[in-house]
């Protein structure tokens, strides 16, 4: 299970920071992700590894004398990760879809918008791309950080991306556009990337996935691109999913 811990440590002898320094040294090389802030330290990783490094940090600090340490634990809910169910991964094979989204692009970087727990970010990172995932839900991002060490994750919405123009080669929506304002999200994606890729459920009523009212036919998806970006996408129509690819107009294309 992945957990996140907010940790603070105080020596009872005020002003003696050697205990804090020793505790931080114990975190280095532990294999647990940590970030130090002015008031506390954040740890994240697998439950047992986090417990062990907390114990080591406390014992190291205690060598300097009486020490107080508090730690707040949060469960990242990895055990109930809906994005990594075997049947879902079979239907939406991340590596296959990532390769289709990248075909012919010669990409070096990708932004995974609505990354969830990092399933598609993991696929892009495995292909050697500089990968960033954004999602508005911090609980899912904690699982993503624990699962996908090769990618970077931050909290943000697809309608307001915190990146300069042209920051990425590819902006990818992995089953996430229907959760967003599609016009704003597509325009933001096109602002920060050369290519925009949208993976969506097929337009049919199914027990799994969003209801038909929240799905879009290929024609409707093309109209969204046309309205938001001025031209329609290329479409891949697979039995289990729909993938739309849109490119920035090149000089001389008349776009």
Backbone as JSON, one array per atom type, in Angstrom:
{
  "sequence": "XXXXXXXXXXXXXXXXXXXXXXXXXXXXXXXXXXXXXXXXXXXXXXXXXXXXXXXXXXXXXXXXXXXXXXXXXXXXXXXXXXXXXXXXXXXXXXXXXXXXXXXXXXXXXXXXXXXXXXXXXXXXXXXXXXXXXXXXXXXXXXXXXXXXXXXXXXXXXXXXXXXXXXXXXXXXXXXXXXXXXXXXXXXXXXXXXXXXXXXXXXXXXXXXXXXXXXXXXXXXXXXXXXXXXXXXXXXXXXXXXXXXXXXXXXXXXXX",
  "N": [[0.85, -1.2, 0.0], [0.52, 2.23, -0.81], [1.62, 5.07, 0.95], [1.39, 8.37, 2.35], [3.24, 10.63, 4.3], [3.27, 13.23, 6.62], [5.77, 14.78, 8.29], [7.31, 15.96, 11.25], [9.96, 17.05, 13.35], [11.29, 17.69, 16.54], [13.85, 18.82, 18.59], [14.12, 18.71, 22.15], [15.77, 20.47, 23.39], [15.88, 23.64, 22.67], [16.91, 25.23, 19.66], [18.96, 23.53, 19.08], [19.93, 22.06, 16.33], [21.13, 19.83, 15.42], [19.99, 17.35, 15.77], [17.83, 17.4, 13.98], [19.22, 17.6, 11.59], [20.55, 15.12, 11.55], [18.37, 13.42, 11.35], [17.37, 14.07, 8.81], [19.52, 13.27, 7.25], [19.26, 10.56, 7.54], [17.16, 10.04, 5.89], [18.19, 10.24, 3.36], [19.18, 8.29, 0.63], [17.49, 6.28, 1.34], [15.59, 5.31, -0.37], [13.01, 6.12, -0.25], [10.74, 8.54, -1.32], [11.09, 11.97, -0.6], [10.34, 15.3, 0.49], [11.53, 18.34, 1.69], [10.24, 20.89, 3.65], [9.88, 24.25, 5.02], [8.51, 23.92, 7.47], [7.95, 21.2, 7.8], [8.44, 17.78, 6.71], [7.72, 15.84, 3.84], [6.97, 12.51, 3.19], [6.73, 9.77, 0.93], [5.71, 6.6, -0.26], [6.01, 2.98, -0.33], [4.3, 1.27, 2.28], [5.76, -0.28, 4.31], [8.43, 0.45, 3.81], [8.32, 3.18, 4.34], [7.67, 3.17, 7.11], [10.03, 2.03, 8.14], [12.01, 3.92, 7.47], [11.14, 6.12, 8.92], [11.52, 5.19, 11.52], [14.33, 4.92, 11.5], [15.07, 7.62, 11.15], [14.1, 8.79, 13.51], [15.61, 7.44, 15.49], [18.17, 8.25, 14.78], [18.02, 11.0, 15.26], [17.53, 10.95, 17.99], [19.95, 10.34, 19.08], [21.09, 12.71, 19.75], [19.81, 13.53, 21.99], [16.83, 14.15, 23.98], [13.91, 13.96, 22.03], [11.17, 15.04, 20.07], [8.79, 13.75, 17.87], [6.35, 14.0, 15.36], [4.0, 12.42, 13.2], [1.89, 12.39, 10.46], [-0.22, 10.25, 8.84], [-1.44, 9.35, 5.62], [-3.62, 7.43, 3.64], [-3.02, 6.34, 0.43], [-4.79, 4.95, -1.09], [-4.16, 2.93, -2.91], [-4.83, 0.27, -3.15], [-7.36, 0.21, -4.17], [-7.28, 1.09, -6.74], [-8.8, 2.09, -9.58], [-7.85, 2.38, -12.13], [-5.96, 0.55, -12.78], [-6.97, -1.97, -13.0], [-6.94, -5.31, -14.2], [-8.68, -5.99, -16.37], [-9.29, -3.52, -17.41], [-6.8, -2.54, -18.2], [-6.28, -4.37, -20.2], [-8.2, -3.72, -22.07], [-7.6, -1.04, -22.66], [-4.73, -0.88, -23.63], [-1.86, 0.44, -22.31], [0.81, 0.87, -23.37], [0.57, 0.26, -26.12], [-1.32, 2.19, -26.9], [0.04, 4.53, -26.25], [2.16, 4.4, -28.08], [0.77, 4.64, -30.51], [-0.24, 7.23, -30.2], [2.1, 8.65, -30.39], [3.1, 8.18, -32.88], [5.12, 8.86, -35.64], [5.83, 11.37, -34.71], [8.25, 11.96, -33.47], [8.8, 12.59, -30.81], [10.0, 14.02, -27.72], [9.02, 14.74, -25.3], [6.15, 14.64, -23.13], [2.91, 15.53, -22.01], [0.68, 14.33, -19.73], [-2.58, 14.64, -19.36], [-4.95, 14.76, -16.86], [-4.01, 12.54, -15.46], [-4.55, 10.68, -13.46], [-3.72, 7.83, -11.69], [-1.36, 7.55, -13.0], [-1.12, 5.69, -15.12], [-0.91, 5.9, -18.0], [1.12, 7.75, -18.1], [3.2, 6.23, -17.1], [3.58, 4.46, -19.22], [4.43, 6.2, -21.29], [6.78, 7.2, -20.12], [8.27, 4.86, -20.01], [9.01, 4.61, -22.62], [11.05, 6.33, -22.87], [10.54, 9.06, -22.83], [10.51, 12.43, -21.61], [8.32, 12.93, -19.1], [5.38, 14.36, -17.85], [2.75, 14.4, -15.57], [-0.53, 15.6, -14.93], [-3.17, 16.28, -12.64], [-6.25, 17.0, -10.96], [-6.69, 15.76, -8.54], [-5.22, 15.1, -5.55], [-4.93, 12.72, -4.11], [-4.87, 10.68, -6.01], [-2.58, 11.43, -7.36], [-0.61, 10.93, -5.47], [-0.5, 8.16, -5.48], [0.36, 7.82, -8.11], [2.93, 8.99, -7.98], [4.17, 7.2, -6.27], [4.07, 4.88, -7.79], [5.21, 5.45, -10.31], [8.21, 6.26, -10.79], [9.75, 7.42, -12.74], [8.49, 9.56, -13.9], [7.1, 12.91, -13.64], [4.88, 14.61, -11.46], [2.13, 16.79, -10.89], [-0.34, 18.86, -9.27], [-3.02, 20.01, -11.07], [-5.46, 21.46, -13.3], [-6.88, 20.52, -16.46], [-7.97, 22.62, -17.9], [-6.51, 24.82, -17.24], [-3.47, 25.01, -17.56], [-0.28, 24.96, -16.02], [2.03, 25.8, -17.63], [4.46, 27.12, -19.94], [3.91, 28.31, -23.35], [4.2, 25.87, -25.92], [5.6, 23.87, -24.47], [5.73, 21.09, -24.58], [6.0, 18.13, -26.65], [3.85, 16.42, -27.06], [0.5, 16.49, -25.96], [-1.62, 14.65, -23.99], [-4.76, 13.2, -23.49], [-5.96, 10.84, -21.51], [-8.68, 9.13, -21.46], [-9.96, 11.25, -20.19], [-10.95, 13.68, -21.14], [-13.73, 13.94, -21.21], [-14.34, 14.64, -18.64], [-13.8, 17.27, -18.4], [-14.04, 20.8, -19.31], [-14.38, 20.74, -22.6], [-13.65, 22.48, -24.74], [-12.05, 24.54, -23.6], [-10.06, 22.9, -22.46], [-8.93, 21.56, -24.7], [-7.91, 23.75, -26.12], [-6.01, 24.7, -24.3], [-4.31, 22.47, -24.25], [-3.37, 22.49, -26.9], [-2.02, 24.85, -26.81], [0.24, 24.3, -25.28], [1.51, 22.19, -26.54], [2.77, 20.38, -29.46], [1.32, 18.33, -30.65], [-1.94, 17.07, -30.08], [-3.55, 14.52, -28.38], [-6.37, 12.5, -27.92], [-7.82, 10.08, -26.04], [-10.68, 8.15, -25.89], [-13.74, 6.56, -24.71], [-15.58, 4.21, -26.72], [-18.44, 5.09, -28.74], [-20.98, 3.88, -27.51], [-23.48, 2.19, -25.58], [-22.52, 0.8, -22.54], [-21.83, -1.44, -19.79], [-19.55, -0.89, -18.35], [-17.61, 2.04, -17.72], [-18.31, 5.53, -18.67], [-21.74, 6.76, -18.9], [-23.78, 6.7, -21.92], [-24.62, 9.29, -22.49], [-22.5, 10.83, -21.68], [-20.53, 10.27, -23.43], [-18.87, 10.67, -26.62], [-19.58, 10.69, -30.05], [-17.59, 9.78, -32.93], [-18.02, 11.81, -34.83], [-18.97, 13.95, -33.28], [-16.74, 14.37, -31.64], [-14.88, 15.18, -33.54], [-16.08, 17.58, -34.31], [-15.76, 19.05, -31.97], [-12.96, 19.43, -31.88], [-12.71, 20.91, -34.23], [-14.14, 23.24, -33.56], [-12.7, 24.14, -31.29], [-10.0, 24.22, -32.12], [-9.82, 24.74, -34.8], [-9.51, 22.88, -36.83], [-10.16, 19.47, -37.85], [-9.42, 16.31, -36.14], [-7.24, 13.45, -36.82], [-8.57, 10.17, -36.8], [-8.49, 7.17, -34.92], [-10.26, 4.3, -34.95], [-10.88, 1.88, -32.9], [-11.9, -1.44, -31.74], [-12.28, -1.29, -28.93], [-11.83, 1.32, -28.16], [-11.49, 4.88, -28.87], [-9.31, 6.97, -30.59], [-8.08, 10.15, -31.04], [-6.11, 12.32, -33.0], [-4.43, 15.37, -33.29], [-2.68, 17.9, -35.02], [-0.43, 20.67, -34.72], [-0.72, 23.3, -37.1], [1.57, 23.43, -39.8], [4.03, 25.69, -41.13], [3.09, 27.05, -44.22], [1.03, 25.33, -44.64], [-1.36, 26.51, -44.83], [-2.9, 26.79, -42.62]],
  "CA": [[0.0, 0.0, 0.0], [1.26, 3.49, -0.84], [1.2, 6.02, 1.97], [2.05, 9.67, 2.42], [3.43, 11.01, 5.69], [3.75, 14.57, 6.96], [6.66, 14.51, 9.41], [8.04, 17.07, 11.87], [10.79, 16.56, 14.44], [11.74, 18.82, 17.35], [14.67, 18.53, 19.77], [13.6, 19.41, 23.32], [16.68, 21.58, 23.65], [15.62, 24.56, 21.56], [18.06, 25.79, 18.96], [19.91, 22.48, 18.73], [19.41, 21.52, 15.07], [21.88, 18.64, 15.0], [19.06, 16.22, 15.73], [17.09, 17.51, 12.73], [20.15, 17.28, 10.51], [20.77, 13.68, 11.54], [17.15, 12.79, 10.85], [17.31, 14.27, 7.36], [20.54, 12.41, 6.65], [18.74, 9.19, 7.54], [16.24, 9.89, 4.76], [18.95, 10.15, 2.1], [19.57, 6.93, 0.25], [16.55, 5.3, 1.88], [14.69, 4.82, -1.41], [11.69, 6.72, -0.05], [10.67, 9.92, -1.81], [10.81, 12.95, 0.44], [10.53, 16.72, 0.19], [11.67, 19.08, 2.93], [9.65, 22.22, 3.67], [10.31, 24.98, 6.23], [7.84, 23.48, 8.7], [7.79, 19.76, 7.89], [8.95, 16.97, 5.6], [6.74, 14.92, 3.28], [7.48, 11.23, 2.71], [5.75, 8.95, 0.23], [6.25, 5.33, -0.74], [5.34, 1.78, 0.17], [4.06, 1.37, 3.72], [6.83, -0.83, 5.14], [9.63, 1.26, 3.62], [8.13, 4.44, 5.06], [7.8, 2.9, 8.54], [11.43, 1.78, 8.47], [12.8, 5.15, 7.4], [10.74, 6.94, 10.06], [12.22, 4.64, 12.69], [15.74, 5.28, 11.38], [15.2, 9.06, 11.35], [13.91, 9.09, 14.92], [16.76, 6.93, 16.25], [19.32, 9.1, 14.49], [17.83, 12.25, 15.98], [17.56, 10.7, 19.43], [21.34, 10.29, 19.51], [21.45, 14.04, 20.25], [19.08, 13.83, 23.21], [15.38, 13.99, 23.96], [13.38, 14.42, 20.75], [9.74, 14.84, 19.82], [8.49, 13.61, 16.46], [4.98, 13.65, 15.0], [3.85, 12.0, 11.8], [0.5, 12.24, 10.02], [-0.28, 9.29, 7.75], [-2.62, 9.31, 4.76], [-3.65, 6.25, 2.78], [-3.16, 6.77, -0.96], [-5.87, 4.15, -1.7], [-3.65, 2.19, -4.05], [-5.48, -1.04, -3.26], [-8.62, 0.35, -4.88], [-6.97, 1.86, -7.95], [-9.64, 1.59, -10.67], [-7.19, 2.55, -13.42], [-5.02, -0.54, -13.0], [-7.63, -3.27, -13.03], [-6.45, -6.07, -15.36], [-9.59, -5.93, -17.51], [-9.2, -2.18, -18.0], [-5.51, -2.46, -18.89], [-6.39, -5.17, -21.42], [-9.01, -2.99, -23.05], [-6.87, 0.16, -23.03], [-3.32, -1.22, -23.38], [-1.18, 1.73, -22.25], [1.95, 1.0, -24.26], [0.05, 0.29, -27.49], [-1.96, 3.48, -27.14], [1.1, 5.54, -26.23], [2.9, 4.32, -29.35], [-0.09, 5.2, -31.55], [-0.31, 8.67, -30.0], [3.4, 9.23, -30.72], [3.54, 7.73, -34.21], [5.57, 9.86, -36.59], [6.02, 12.69, -34.11], [9.63, 12.21, -33.04], [8.64, 13.34, -29.56], [10.9, 13.85, -26.58], [8.33, 15.11, -24.07], [4.71, 14.44, -23.18], [2.1, 15.95, -20.86], [-0.47, 13.45, -19.55], [-3.59, 15.49, -18.72], [-5.88, 13.85, -16.19], [-3.17, 11.34, -15.39], [-5.03, 9.69, -12.5], [-2.63, 7.21, -10.95], [-0.16, 7.5, -13.82], [-1.04, 4.51, -15.98], [-0.36, 6.25, -19.3], [2.41, 8.39, -17.85], [4.16, 5.14, -16.96], [3.86, 3.95, -20.56], [5.25, 7.19, -22.0], [8.11, 7.24, -19.5], [8.99, 3.64, -20.37], [9.51, 4.81, -23.98], [12.18, 7.24, -22.79], [10.14, 10.45, -22.95], [10.33, 13.27, -20.42], [6.88, 12.79, -18.9], [4.75, 15.08, -16.75], [1.32, 14.11, -15.43], [-1.28, 16.54, -14.1], [-4.49, 15.82, -12.23], [-6.71, 17.84, -9.86], [-6.88, 14.98, -7.31], [-3.94, 14.83, -4.92], [-4.82, 11.33, -3.68], [-4.43, 9.88, -7.15], [-1.21, 11.79, -7.68], [0.28, 10.26, -4.54], [-0.31, 6.8, -6.0], [1.18, 7.94, -9.32], [4.32, 9.23, -7.58], [4.72, 5.97, -5.7], [4.14, 3.85, -8.82], [5.95, 5.83, -11.52], [9.33, 7.1, -10.35], [10.42, 8.04, -13.88], [7.71, 10.71, -14.38], [6.89, 14.01, -12.69], [3.45, 14.81, -11.29], [1.71, 17.95, -10.11], [-1.77, 19.08, -9.2], [-3.48, 21.06, -11.98], [-6.59, 21.1, -14.15], [-6.61, 20.61, -17.89], [-8.42, 23.91, -18.45], [-5.59, 25.88, -16.82], [-2.19, 24.31, -17.41], [0.76, 25.88, -15.54], [3.22, 25.63, -18.44], [4.57, 28.07, -21.04], [3.56, 27.85, -24.7], [5.14, 24.98, -26.59], [6.47, 23.18, -23.51], [5.77, 19.65, -24.8], [5.74, 17.65, -28.0], [2.54, 15.79, -27.08], [-0.44, 16.59, -24.84], [-2.42, 13.43, -24.08], [-5.9, 13.02, -22.59], [-6.25, 9.42, -21.41], [-10.02, 8.93, -20.9], [-10.16, 12.34, -19.23], [-11.53, 14.9, -21.72], [-15.16, 14.04, -20.88], [-14.46, 15.2, -17.29], [-13.33, 18.65, -18.46], [-14.62, 21.67, -20.33], [-13.56, 20.27, -23.71], [-13.1, 23.56, -25.56], [-10.93, 25.13, -22.86], [-8.99, 21.92, -22.28], [-8.26, 21.35, -25.98], [-7.12, 24.94, -26.43], [-4.84, 24.7, -23.42], [-3.4, 21.42, -24.72], [-2.73, 22.95, -28.13], [-1.11, 25.95, -26.46], [1.48, 23.82, -24.69], [2.08, 21.03, -27.23], [2.7, 20.3, -30.92], [0.25, 17.39, -31.01], [-2.93, 16.77, -29.04], [-4.14, 13.19, -28.53], [-7.5, 12.26, -27.02], [-8.32, 8.71, -25.95], [-12.01, 8.12, -25.3], [-14.54, 5.36, -24.82], [-16.37, 4.18, -27.95], [-19.79, 5.65, -28.59], [-22.01, 2.84, -27.37], [-23.87, 1.96, -24.2], [-21.82, -0.33, -21.95], [-21.89, -1.49, -18.34], [-18.33, -0.25, -17.84], [-17.31, 3.36, -18.26], [-19.34, 6.56, -18.53], [-22.98, 6.52, -19.66], [-23.75, 7.15, -23.3], [-24.8, 10.73, -22.52], [-21.21, 11.46, -21.42], [-19.59, 9.86, -24.47], [-19.0, 11.44, -27.86], [-19.38, 9.97, -31.3], [-16.46, 10.33, -33.7], [-18.43, 13.06, -35.47], [-19.02, 14.98, -32.24], [-15.38, 14.66, -31.22], [-14.28, 15.97, -34.61], [-16.65, 18.92, -34.23], [-15.13, 19.73, -30.84], [-11.64, 19.86, -32.34], [-12.91, 21.97, -35.22], [-14.55, 24.45, -32.85], [-11.67, 24.6, -30.37], [-8.66, 24.37, -32.68], [-9.9, 25.19, -36.18], [-9.4, 21.79, -37.81], [-10.52, 18.19, -37.23], [-8.3, 15.39, -35.89], [-7.25, 12.11, -37.41], [-9.24, 9.27, -35.87], [-8.29, 5.73, -34.87], [-11.46, 3.66, -34.44], [-10.58, 0.52, -32.48], [-13.08, -2.06, -31.12], [-12.47, -0.93, -27.53], [-11.59, 2.72, -27.84], [-11.38, 5.88, -29.93], [-8.14, 7.83, -30.4], [-8.06, 11.29, -31.96], [-4.81, 13.0, -33.05], [-4.47, 16.68, -33.94], [-1.34, 18.49, -35.14], [-0.29, 22.11, -34.98], [-0.47, 23.57, -38.52], [2.94, 23.8, -40.16], [4.14, 26.83, -42.04], [2.82, 26.69, -45.6], [-0.13, 24.43, -44.73], [-2.56, 27.3, -44.98], [-3.68, 26.77, -41.4]],
  "C": [[0.88, 1.24, 0.0], [0.71, 4.42, 0.23], [1.97, 7.32, 1.81], [2.11, 10.07, 3.88], [3.9, 12.45, 5.76], [4.5, 14.43, 8.28], [7.27, 15.8, 9.94], [8.76, 16.53, 13.1], [11.37, 17.76, 15.19], [12.65, 18.32, 18.47], [14.13, 19.32, 20.96], [14.51, 20.55, 23.75], [16.58, 22.54, 22.47], [16.91, 25.1, 20.97], [19.11, 24.76, 18.6], [19.38, 21.76, 17.49], [20.17, 20.28, 14.6], [20.97, 17.42, 14.9], [18.28, 16.22, 14.42], [17.98, 17.12, 11.55], [20.4, 15.78, 10.41], [19.54, 12.94, 11.0], [17.05, 12.9, 9.34], [18.35, 13.42, 6.65], [20.07, 10.97, 6.56], [17.79, 8.95, 6.38], [16.99, 9.69, 3.44], [19.37, 8.7, 1.84], [18.63, 5.86, 0.76], [15.67, 4.66, 0.82], [13.28, 5.34, -1.29], [11.73, 8.16, -0.55], [10.38, 10.87, -0.66], [11.1, 14.36, -0.07], [10.54, 17.48, 1.5], [11.12, 20.49, 2.76], [10.1, 22.94, 4.94], [9.72, 24.45, 7.52], [7.74, 21.97, 8.86], [8.44, 19.08, 6.7], [7.84, 16.03, 5.15], [7.46, 13.67, 2.78], [6.38, 10.53, 1.94], [6.43, 7.7, -0.3], [5.45, 4.17, -0.19], [5.36, 1.79, 1.7], [5.25, 0.91, 4.55], [8.1, 0.01, 5.02], [9.51, 2.58, 4.37], [8.27, 4.24, 6.56], [9.27, 2.74, 8.94], [12.26, 3.07, 8.45], [12.4, 6.13, 8.5], [11.44, 6.49, 11.34], [13.69, 5.05, 12.66], [15.96, 6.77, 11.64], [15.07, 9.41, 12.82], [15.12, 8.64, 15.75], [17.99, 7.78, 16.02], [19.22, 10.42, 15.25], [17.99, 12.08, 17.48], [18.99, 10.57, 19.96], [21.79, 11.62, 20.11], [20.7, 14.4, 21.53], [17.58, 13.65, 23.02], [14.79, 14.67, 22.73], [11.89, 14.12, 20.66], [9.54, 14.75, 18.32], [7.02, 13.3, 16.29], [4.93, 13.29, 13.53], [2.37, 11.78, 11.52], [0.48, 11.37, 8.77], [-1.56, 9.46, 6.94], [-2.5, 8.09, 3.86], [-3.91, 6.7, 1.35], [-4.15, 5.91, -1.74], [-5.4, 3.35, -2.92], [-4.38, 0.87, -4.26], [-6.76, -0.98, -4.07], [-8.44, 1.17, -6.16], [-7.8, 1.33, -9.11], [-8.95, 1.61, -12.02], [-6.27, 1.38, -13.76], [-5.66, -1.92, -12.89], [-7.21, -4.02, -14.3], [-7.36, -5.95, -16.58], [-9.54, -4.56, -18.19], [-7.88, -2.02, -18.77], [-5.52, -3.27, -20.18], [-7.16, -4.42, -22.49], [-8.3, -1.75, -23.55], [-5.38, -0.08, -22.78], [-2.44, 0.04, -23.43], [-0.03, 1.88, -23.25], [1.52, 1.07, -25.72], [-0.54, 1.66, -27.83], [-0.93, 4.6, -27.15], [1.87, 5.57, -27.55], [2.07, 4.89, -30.5], [-0.15, 6.72, -31.43], [0.98, 9.37, -30.43], [3.82, 9.01, -32.16], [3.9, 8.9, -35.12], [5.9, 11.22, -36.01], [7.47, 12.99, -33.78], [9.68, 12.97, -31.73], [9.73, 13.02, -28.55], [10.2, 14.13, -25.26], [6.83, 14.95, -24.25], [4.09, 14.95, -21.88], [0.86, 15.07, -20.82], [-1.51, 14.19, -18.72], [-4.71, 14.62, -18.16], [-5.22, 12.51, -15.96], [-3.69, 10.29, -14.43], [-3.88, 9.14, -11.68], [-1.42, 6.92, -11.84], [-0.01, 6.32, -14.75], [-0.41, 4.86, -17.33], [0.97, 6.99, -19.17], [3.52, 7.34, -17.73], [4.56, 4.59, -18.33], [4.75, 4.92, -21.34], [6.66, 7.24, -21.43], [8.94, 6.02, -19.88], [9.56, 3.71, -21.78], [10.64, 5.84, -24.02], [11.82, 8.71, -22.91], [10.18, 11.15, -21.59], [8.83, 13.42, -20.22], [6.43, 13.56, -17.67], [3.27, 14.72, -16.74], [0.66, 15.14, -14.53], [-2.66, 15.96, -13.82], [-4.94, 16.72, -11.08], [-6.84, 17.09, -8.53], [-5.53, 14.56, -6.73], [-3.8, 13.38, -4.48], [-4.36, 10.43, -4.81], [-2.97, 10.19, -7.51], [-0.22, 11.14, -6.73], [0.53, 8.82, -4.97], [0.59, 6.84, -7.23], [2.65, 8.13, -8.96], [4.96, 7.97, -7.01], [4.95, 4.91, -6.77], [5.14, 4.18, -9.93], [7.07, 6.8, -11.14], [9.95, 7.89, -11.5], [9.71, 9.29, -14.39], [7.58, 11.74, -13.26], [5.39, 14.31, -12.64], [3.17, 16.07, -10.49], [0.21, 18.15, -10.25], [-2.15, 20.25, -10.1], [-4.66, 20.54, -12.77], [-6.24, 21.31, -15.61], [-7.04, 21.92, -18.51], [-7.48, 25.05, -18.12], [-4.23, 25.28, -16.51], [-1.07, 25.29, -17.03], [2.08, 25.74, -16.29], [3.26, 26.7, -19.53], [4.14, 27.45, -22.37], [4.64, 26.92, -25.23], [6.06, 24.2, -25.68], [6.67, 21.7, -23.83], [5.57, 19.33, -26.28], [4.33, 17.08, -28.11], [1.77, 16.14, -25.81], [-1.47, 15.47, -25.01], [-3.52, 13.44, -23.04], [-6.25, 11.54, -22.58], [-7.57, 9.18, -20.71], [-10.37, 10.03, -19.9], [-10.88, 13.55, -19.81], [-13.0, 15.06, -21.34], [-15.4, 14.53, -19.45], [-14.18, 16.7, -17.27], [-14.22, 19.49, -19.37], [-13.82, 21.41, -21.6], [-12.94, 21.38, -24.54], [-11.9, 24.19, -24.88], [-9.75, 24.18, -22.76], [-8.22, 21.67, -23.58], [-7.41, 22.55, -26.35], [-5.87, 25.05, -25.56], [-3.82, 23.65, -23.87], [-2.65, 21.86, -25.97], [-1.77, 24.1, -27.86], [0.25, 25.42, -26.0], [2.16, 22.71, -25.47], [1.9, 21.09, -28.74], [1.54, 19.42, -31.39], [-0.66, 17.2, -29.8], [-3.55, 15.41, -29.36], [-5.23, 13.0, -27.49], [-7.92, 10.8, -27.13], [-9.67, 8.75, -25.26], [-12.68, 6.76, -25.49], [-15.28, 5.37, -26.15], [-17.79, 4.65, -27.69], [-20.82, 4.53, -28.64], [-22.29, 2.64, -25.89], [-23.19, 0.7, -23.69], [-22.01, -0.29, -20.44], [-20.7, -0.77, -17.72], [-18.18, 1.13, -18.47], [-18.47, 4.33, -18.12], [-20.6, 6.21, -19.31], [-22.9, 7.13, -21.05], [-23.86, 8.68, -23.39], [-23.49, 11.49, -22.29], [-20.13, 11.05, -22.43], [-19.85, 10.68, -25.72], [-18.75, 10.53, -29.06], [-18.14, 10.53, -32.0], [-16.79, 11.67, -34.35], [-18.45, 14.21, -34.46], [-17.63, 15.36, -31.77], [-14.66, 15.5, -32.27], [-14.79, 17.41, -34.59], [-16.05, 19.72, -33.08], [-13.75, 20.26, -31.22], [-11.77, 21.03, -33.31], [-13.25, 23.29, -34.52], [-13.43, 25.01, -31.99], [-10.38, 25.0, -31.07], [-8.66, 24.71, -34.17], [-9.74, 24.14, -37.23], [-9.69, 20.48, -37.11], [-9.28, 17.32, -36.99], [-8.32, 14.2, -36.84], [-7.82, 11.15, -36.36], [-8.78, 7.83, -36.04], [-9.55, 5.14, -34.24], [-11.15, 2.19, -34.16], [-11.82, -0.1, -31.84], [-13.35, -1.56, -29.69], [-12.3, 0.53, -27.2], [-11.51, 3.57, -29.1], [-10.18, 6.76, -29.61], [-8.12, 8.9, -31.47], [-6.7, 11.99, -31.85], [-4.93, 14.28, -33.85], [-3.08, 17.28, -33.91], [-1.43, 20.0, -35.26], [-0.05, 22.32, -36.47], [0.99, 23.96, -38.75], [2.94, 24.97, -41.12], [3.94, 26.37, -43.48], [1.63, 25.77, -45.78], [-1.44, 25.2, -44.94], [-3.44, 27.33, -43.77], [-3.26, 27.81, -40.44]]
}
